[in-house]
Amino acid sequence: MKKLSFILLLFSCVIVAQNKQLLYNFTDIPQSLLLNPGAEVNYKWHVGVPLLSHIHASAGASGVTVYDLFADNGVNFNEKLRRVVFNLDRNDYFTINQQLEILSGGFAYGNSYAPNKYVSFGLYQELDVHFYYPRDYAILAYEGNQSNIGREFDLSDLNGKGELLSVLHVGLTTKVNEKWTYGFRGKIYSSLLNFKSTNNRGSFITTEGTNNFYDHTFDLDLELQTSGYASLIDLDNDGQNDWNREAVKELRKRVLFGGNLGLGADFGFTYHPKEQWTITGSIQDLGFIYHTKDVETYTLKGEYTFEGVNPLFPNNGSGQTADEYWQEITDNFEDLFELDTISNNYIAWRSPKINGSASYRYGKKMDKECNCTADDGDYLNEVGMQLFAIGRSRRPQLSLSAFYYRRLFPFLSGKVTYTVDGFSRTNIGVGLSSHIGNINFYIMADNLLEYQNLAQSNYASVQLGFNYVIPMEKK
């Protein structure tokens, strides 16, 4: 159980949304190329500070906050728990996405007087977990089945997947002319851990039988696919701390070509229909991972009917501790069902992501000598809209952002966003990017209005990084 807790902790350390509306098309920052390989590039070359060039962590949950459960408002905890259990629906979700860039760099090439191509490359680690709220499971666990005689519980509510992986990538950005820039990025995925349970079906119902007996009827078609997990559980160890160290060592071995491998690609473009108007778009992670190593799939299939005097699921008011409650359920299921374990290879598709934007630039800087606008200067302001979508096992998740970009000083620029998505309708984010000498430092945070009380927030995000950048010389 302690080993299982370690794995769960690894997958649930943050709850994250993948939208990076502050970083998208913030072309002062080299990491914007990770979101759109067709973004415009204005530097000769760059190198990211190892392990510090891009750190992203955020947390979010649709439909519920920590405050809903633990607010000191005089409401009994069981009542607050009941509200959460019944107010969430099966399409509410929790997602995890964390990224740590290990190495990164890039360089321009082409015509010596005006290089029009840029190669960017790197290696990053990513954690991505997404699961829907299993509503009928939660109600069954909360109320038990004794108070739900005749109700059919839908077992397809169980739906989620997750992975821990590294991504080795190289991209090429090409500037065709002043209007068009496009790009492509190829990726090699190396999966460290993976689980997937997205095609579950079935039901459970308790009905009154004869002689005061209950009939418990299961129609089951449940499956959990895993890779990289079984070998960690079987590691030799002399205690929990020793096992943790051995597990980390094993995961490190899988970072570069040591895990299950896959391929992916990103595509993107930037288009200026007129000088001050910009349209961008990109699609990321069109790819898959083929799992052949350390694979175990657990299945539970068939129709079963059991007769008994007592319900299989006691309610949460039965006087048991949480450990006693779950132990009783575990004992019941071990007596009734046999879990099949098979070792079939399987394919896990990445969750594709789409970004798009339309924006308008205005306000060139002033030339103090002539008290006029500088002909060769960049525009200082940009306003626009951004759209983000990510494919999920039930339906896509969407967000829409309005943004304002401003070059505050020659060495400092900023971006403000207002985002509407499944987590919040009041998400205001701020990002800053500085270039002091050749050092680029950026920091960004979302949902700032909720930072005064994070417990009431459905979403919070921060990302930052350091790069060494050599800019293009102004013509």
N, C-alpha and C positions, 0 to 999 in steps of 0.2 A: 504493500500500500504506500509506503514512503517513496518507493521508486516511481510509482504511478503519479504521486503528488508532484514529484520533481518535473516530470514530463508536462503535466498540466500547468504547472507554474511557468515553465518555459514558453508554453503556447499562450498563456493568458496574462503575461506581465503588463501588457498594454492593450487597450481596446481602441482601435484606430480606424479612421476613415482614410481612403487612399487619395482623395482629392487634394491637390496641392495648388490651389488657385493663386496663392501669393507668388509661388515660384514660376508658374507657367508664364512663358513669354517675358520674364524678367531677364532680358538678354545681357544685362550687366554681369550676370552670374553664370559661369560656365556650366553649372549643373542644370540650367534650363534646357540644355541639349538632351538631357535624359528624358524630358517630357515631350520634347519636339525636336527630333534630329534635323528638321528643316528650319530651325530658328536662325535668325541672322547673327553672324559672328563678327565681332569687332576687335579681335586680338590675334597677335601673331602666334602665340602659344601660351599654354597654361599648365600648371602642375598643382594638383590638390595636395594639401598636407595630409600624409597618410593617417587614416583613421579619424581625421578631423575635418575633411573636406565637405562631408555631408552627413549630418546626424538628424534624423527625423523621428519624432515620437509624438503621438497624439492619442486621444481617448474619446470614445463616443458610444452611445447606446440610444437607439430610437425608442421613445415611449416611456423611459424610466430614468430616474436619477438616484444618486446615493441619498439625497435629501428625502426622497419619497419613502425610504425605509427607515432612516435613522434620525429624522428631524425631531428635535426636542419640543414638540408642540402639544403634549398632553394626550395624544392619541396612542392607544395601546399598540404595541408592536405587531401583535397577531392581526389586528385590524388593518394596519398599514400593509402587512404582507398579503393579506387577502385582497386588498385593492389592487396591488401590483399584479398578483396572479391572474385576476379576472379582467383587469383593464388592458393588459397587453394582448395583442392578437397574433396569430401565427405568422403574419408578415412583418412583425417587428423583428429587428435584427441587431446583432452585435458583430462588429468586425475588428480585426487586428491587422495592422500593417505597419511595420517598423523597418527602417532602412539604415544601414551603416556602410558608408563608402570606405573601402579598404585602400584602394589605389585609384588614381585617375590622372588623366593628362590629355593633351591635344596639341596639334600644331597645324599651321596654315601652309599651303603650298600652291603652286600654279605659276602664273606669270610673276616674274620677280618684282615688277613694278606695281602689280595689283593682284595678289594671290586670291583666287576665287574658290578654293576648296579648303575644307578643314576636316582633319581626321581627329576624332575623339575616342578615347578608349578607357577601360578601367575594370575594376572588380568590386562588386558590392554584395553585401549580405542582406537578405530580406526575410522577414517573418510575415506571413499572410494567413489569417484565419478569418473565416466568416461562418456564422451560424445563425439560424432563425430561432426565434423563441418557440420552444416545443410546448404549445399551450395546453393541449390535452394531457400530456405527460405531467405538466406542472399542476394542473387541477387534480389529477389522479393522486399525485404525491401529497398534495395539500389536504384534500378532503377524504381520500380513500374511496373505495368502491362501495362500501356499505350504505353510504348516503347517496349513491348514484346507481341504484338498482334500475336496470332497463336502459341506461344511457350507453351509447356506443362511443368509445374513445377512438379517435383517429390516430393511428400510429405513424402515418406519413408526416406528422408534424416534426419528426426528428429529421433535421436536414442541416448538414454543415460539412465544411472541409477546411483543411489547414495544411500549411507547409512551411518548413524552414529550409532555405536554399541559398546558394551563392550564384551570382550571375557574372560571367566573363563576357565583355561586350566590346565591339568596335563599330564606330559609325562614321559615315562620310556625309558632310554637308557641302552642297554645291550651289554657288550663287551664279545663276544663269545670266541675269542682267539686273538692272535697278528695280525691276518689278518682281522677279521670280527668284525664290530660293527653295530648294527641296533637299531632303535628306533621307537616309536609310541607316538603320542600326541592326546588326546581327548579334545574336545572343546565344551563348551556351549555358544552359542551366545545369547545376549540380545539386540535386536534392539531398538534404541531410536527413530530414524527417518529413513524412507525409501521412495524412489520413483523409479519408473521404467517405462520407455516408450521405448520399444525396438521392437515392432512388428507393427509399423505404416505402413500403405499403403494408396495409393490414389494419386490424381493429381488435378491440377488446371490449367485451360486454359481460356483465353479471346479471343473471335473471334468477327468479325464484323457482326452485325445483320442487320436488315432493318431500314430505316429511321434514319441513323446515330446513332443507338443504339449499345451498346455492349452486347454480351452474355457472362456472367461469369459462367463457368461450374465447379462445384466441385464434385469430386468422393472421398468421405471421409471414412476412417476407421482408426481413431486415438484413442489412449487410453493412459491414464496416471494413473498408480496405485500408491497409497500413503498409508502410515501408520504412525501414530504418529504426523501427521501434523494438522489435523482438530481441535483437542482439543487445540493445542497451539494457533491457530487463535481465538478460542472462549474464551480464558482466560479472566476473569474479570480483569479490570485494571483501573487506574486513570491517564493514560498517557503513553507515549512511554517508559520512564525509568522504570516505575512500571511494565509494561508488560514484558520488558526484564528480570527483576529480577524474575518474576513469571515463565517465560519460562525456565530459567536456573534451578530453583527449580524443575520444573516438569521433566526436562530431567535427573536431578540427581536421581530422584526416580526410573528411569527406568534402571539405570546402572547395578544393580544386581538382576536379575530375575523379574524386574518390567516392562520390555518391551515384545515385541513379541519374542518368544524363538525359538532356532534352535540348531542343532547338527552338528559337523564337526570333521575332523580328519586330522592329518599329518603323513606321513611315511618317513623314511630316512635311509640311510646306509653309512658306510665307509668301503672300501675294499682296502687292500694292496696286489696286486698280487706279488710284490717283496718288499723288505725292503724299498727301496727309492721311490717307486711309490705308488700313492694314487688315487683311484677313489671314488667319492662321488656322491650321488644323493638324491633328496627329492621331495616330492609332498606335497603341503600345501592347506589347506582349501577345502578339499573334503567335502562339506556340504551345508546346506540350512537353511533358516529361514521360519517358517510358520507364516504368518501374519494374526492374528485374531482380534487384538485389535485396535480400533481407525482407522479403514480401510475405505478409500474412493477411488473409482475408477471413473475417469471422462472419458466419451466416447463421441465421435462425429462421427456418422456414417450416411451414406446415400448419395444419388446423388441429387444435387441441381443445378438448372440453374436459374440465375437472369438476368434480362434485365435492362439496365440503360444507361443514357447518359454519366456519369462520370466513370472513373476507380475506382475500390475498393481500390487500393494501389497507392497513390500519390508517385512521385519520391522524392528523398531526396533533390532536388533543388527547391522545391515548396515554399520556404520561411518560412516554419514552424519551430518552435523549436522542439526538440526531444520529449518533453512531448506532444506538440500539435499533432505531427505526430502519435504517438502511441495511443493517445486518439481518434483520428479520426478512426484509424483502429479498436480499441476496440468498438467504437460506431457502426461502420458498422457491425461488427460480432454479437454484441448483438441484432441488429435488424434482422439479417438474420438467426442465428442459435440458437438452444437451447441445452445447454450442459447437458447431462444425468449424474447423480451422483448415483452410486450404492455402496453397502457395502458388496461385495463378498470377502471371504477369498482368499488369494493367497500365492504361494510359491515363494520365491526369492532365487535363487542359488548363492552361493559365487563364485567369480572368482578364479578358481584353478590356482595354480602357480607351476612351475617345475623348479628346479635347478639341475645342474650337473656340475662336474668338473673332470679334470684329471691333476695331478701334479707330479713333480719330486723334491725330497729333496736332498740336498747335502751340504757338508762343515761342518763336525763336529768341535766343538770347540777344541782348542789345550790345552794340559796339559803342563804348563810351567815347571814343575819339570823334565819331561822326554823329553820335546820338541817333543811330539807326540800327536796324536788325543786321546781324552778321550773316552774309550770304552763305558762308560755308559752315555755319553753326547748326547743331542738332536742335530739334524741337525739344522744349523743356517739359511739356505737358502731354499727357495721353489719357483719354477716357474711352471706356468700351465695356463690352459684355463678354463673358466667358461661359461656355457650356461644358459640363463634364458628365460622362456616363461610364459605368462599369457593368459588365455582364456578370450576372449571378445565376444561381441554379434555379431560382423561381422567376425572377423578373429583373430587368436592369434597375440600377439605382442612379438617380439623376441629381444634379445640382446646377444652379444658375447663379452667376456672380456678376456684379457690376464693379468696375475698378477705376481707380484714378492713380496715375503714375506721375511723379514729379521729380525732375533733377533739381535737388535743393541747392547743392553747391557743386563745383567741379569734381569734388571727391566723394560726394554723398548723394544718393538717390533713394526715393521711397515709393511705396505702393500701398494703397488702402483698398480693401475689398469689402463688399457687402454680399453675403452668400445666403441663399435659401436652399435647403436640402432636407433630407429625412431626419436630421438631427435637430435643426434649429431654424427659426425664421428671423433671428436677430444676431446673426453671426457677422461681426465686424472684425476684420484682421488687418494687421499692419506689418509691413516688411521693410527693412532698411538694408542697403548695400553700400559699403564704403570701399574706396580705393585709395589707400594711403601709400604713396610710393607704388610699388608693384604688389603690395599685399591687399588682397580682397577679403573682407570679412562681411558676412551677412547673417542676419537674424530675423526670424519671422514668427509671429504668433497669431492664432485665430481666436475668435469668440472672446474678445477682450472684455466685453461688458459683463461677462460672467466670472471674471477672475476674482472679484471681490468675495465670491462664495462658490468655489468650484464644486461643492457638493450639490448645488442646484443646477449645475450645467450638464447638458447632454453631450457636450463636445468641448474638447480643448486640444490645442496643437501647438507645437513649437518645432522649429528647424533652424539649424545654424551650420556654418562651415567657414573654413579658411582655404584660400587658394593663392598661388603666386602667378600673376598674370602679366604678360607683356602685351600692351595694347598696340593696335595698328597706328601708324603715324598718320596724322591728319594731312590731307592733300592741300 
